[in-house]
Every structure is written in structure tokens, then in C-alpha cells.
Amino acid sequence: MPEAELHIEGEHAAITGAARGIGRRIAAALLDAGVNVAVNDVSQDALGEAAQDLGDRDGELLTHQGDAADPGTMKELIERTVAEFGGLDILVNNVGIAGPTKPLEEITHEEFFSTLEVNLGGLFDATRAAVPYLRASDAGRVVNLSSMSGKRPLPDRTPYTTAKMGVIGFTRTLATELAEDGITVNAICPGSVAGPRIDRVIEGQAESQNRPIEEVREEFREISPMNEFTQPEDVADAVLYLCSDRAARVTGEDLNVSAGVVMY
């Protein structure tokens, strides 16, 4: 079956935490659709690798190094995007850290709140800086990366699941606030996405529970009715849809991309 293509030529996007993994695939999808994209990441080395991978596509690429937990970095990202491209139409709040994998009583105050500082703080600061420019767009779009863990709690992951549930609440509230401005705000809830991050989570759970890694990995896979992990490209396709005119009246939603693990 041929793939349906989406083109969003001439629009401008900023993506947080996007030099690797899901974020880079989202950037690639938007660039291929003709969107000019600014990519943020804390690692300059990762940004260099991303620039090599994402070069020579339909849209123009801009990289911006900085920590998403720093409000100044998020403000600079948005303002530089607008200065370089002439506006902002799309914000993808992708940045997130896994946080600790261990029982609640072993999690420190610093570990809990540092996870929220990145996963919710970066989301808040980037969006707050972006809203005035999104209002000036013909059709502003905000897409927030939550997780199926924001709906289906995962043992030993209290800081992460707390933050990801917060992303859904933030999304629904902001969708209501910005609806009259023609700005849609949606969240995506990926399942276990194949790649280094889920490998680290599986290893952490295996260590925390004193179980073999492959046993835990198979358990993660088997909870999907499709017996599959989500792929980064699956998430990127969902972002592309939500940023297109085909989703003009989709807002306040938390879209599952979980290979059937979560159906609500």
C-alpha cells in the first residue's frame, strides 16, 4: 500500500530535545514535509550528528544548544527560531528524561524534582515563550510528547509517570485557553519506543527487581497485542499529522501510539 504524503511547506517549527531518538525522527519528518526546523539539545556533539543526518532536506535546519531545564534557553530557542525563519507555526515539546528507576522510598527529593524540572519545566518555558508567536501564525500547532506511562502507571517510575500525566493536563488546559486563537494543542502518548532509552529502562527495572534483562524485555513486548515495540517513525508520523491541516479541528487530545498497549 502506498504511503500518504503530507506537505506543510513554508512553515517554521521548533523542537526541544531533538538531536537524538524520537526527536530527530520528528525533525526529519517535518523537514521532509517542507518545514523549516530549529532543533534544540543539551549536547553539542549530538547536534553535530543531527546536522549531518538531517541536512539536504526540503526544509531549512537550525540547531540550538542549551539545557531545556533552563528557562533562558527555551526563550532563546524560540526567539532565535523567529529571527532566523521569520515566524513560528509549530512547537514540539519533545524534551524529556527517564528519571530514576527504583521504588519510591529510594528516590531522593532531588531526583524527583529534577525529572519534573526537565519534563514539565521545559515544556512550560518553551510554550510560554512560543504562544505570542503562535498567535501570529495562520494556524499555530503545539504537540507535547507524553507517554503511555501517563495513562498506564509503570512500577518504579514515579517521577517519570507523574511528569507525563502532567503533560496531559497541561495539554488539555492549554488547548482550551488557545482555541479562540486558532491554535491546536495535542499530546502524543508513545508506547515503549525501540531504542537506547527503553533499553536503559528495561535494564534498570531488571536490576531493581533482580530479574534477567531478557525476561523483562519480553514482558515489555508482550503487553502489546501486536507483540511489538513502537518505532520512532510511528511517533514522527503522528506529529506530522497533528501539525497538518488535516488535523485542523483536533485539539486537547492525547493520541496513543503504543502498538495497542493503551486504548484509552
Secondary structure, 3 states (H helix, E strand, C coil): CCCCCCCCCCCEEEECCCCCHHHHHHHHHHHHCCCEEEEEECCHHHHHHHHHHHCCCCCCEEEEECCCCCHHHHHHHHHHHHHHHCCCCEEEECCCCCCCCCCHHHCCHHHHHHHHHHHHHHHHHHHHHHHHHHHCCCCCEEEEECCHHHCCCCCCCHHHHHHHHHHHHHHHHHHHHHHHHCCEEEEEEECCECCHHHHHHHHHHHHHHCCCHHHHHHHHHHCCCCCCCECHHHHHHHHHHHHCHHHCCCCCCEEEECCCCCCC
